[in-house]
Amino acid sequence: GVIPVLIDNYNSSDEMPEIAKKKLIDLGVIDKNEKFVITGGVPVNVPGTTNYISIL
């Protein structure tokens, strides 16, 4: 299944993976070594720019 989690405290796309992983682990959604997917927009904080996907 899919569990959406909003990550809203980042300033660049380079920060997204580490911030997302920490939040997912803190929430108990994933374990430390599990993979997860990030979607977002680059440039950041611009509505309608969902053009980024990363499988980590």
C-alpha positions as CSV (number, residue, x, y, z in Angstrom):
1,G,0.0,0.0,0.0
2,V,0.8,3.7,-0.1
3,I,1.2,5.8,3.0
4,P,1.4,9.5,2.1
5,V,3.4,11.7,4.4
6,L,3.8,15.4,3.9
7,I,7.4,16.8,4.4
8,D,7.1,20.5,4.6
9,N,10.3,21.7,6.3
10,Y,13.0,21.7,3.6
11,N,14.7,24.3,1.5
12,S,16.1,22.3,-1.4
13,S,15.6,19.0,-3.2
14,D,19.0,17.9,-1.9
15,E,17.6,17.9,1.7
16,M,14.4,15.9,0.9
17,P,15.8,12.3,1.1
18,E,17.4,12.6,4.6
19,I,14.5,14.7,6.1
20,A,11.9,12.3,4.6
21,K,13.8,9.2,5.9
22,K,14.1,10.6,9.4
23,K,10.4,11.5,9.5
24,L,9.3,8.1,8.2
25,I,11.4,6.3,10.7
26,D,10.2,8.6,13.6
27,L,6.6,7.9,12.6
28,G,7.2,4.1,12.5
29,V,6.3,4.0,8.8
30,I,9.6,2.3,7.7
31,D,12.5,0.6,9.3
32,K,16.0,2.0,8.9
33,N,17.0,-0.1,5.9
34,E,13.6,-0.1,4.0
35,K,13.2,1.7,0.7
36,F,10.7,4.5,0.1
37,V,9.6,6.8,-2.7
38,I,9.7,10.6,-2.7
39,T,7.7,12.8,-5.1
40,G,8.0,16.5,-5.1
41,G,8.7,19.6,-7.2
42,V,11.8,21.3,-8.3
43,P,12.1,24.2,-7.8
44,V,10.8,23.7,-4.2
45,N,7.8,25.6,-2.8
46,V,6.4,26.4,-6.2
47,P,2.8,25.0,-6.6
48,G,2.2,22.8,-9.6
49,T,5.8,21.7,-10.2
50,T,5.5,18.0,-9.2
51,N,8.3,16.8,-11.5
52,Y,10.6,14.9,-9.1
53,I,10.5,11.2,-8.1
54,S,13.2,9.3,-6.2
55,I,13.3,5.7,-5.0
56,L,15.6,5.4,-2.0
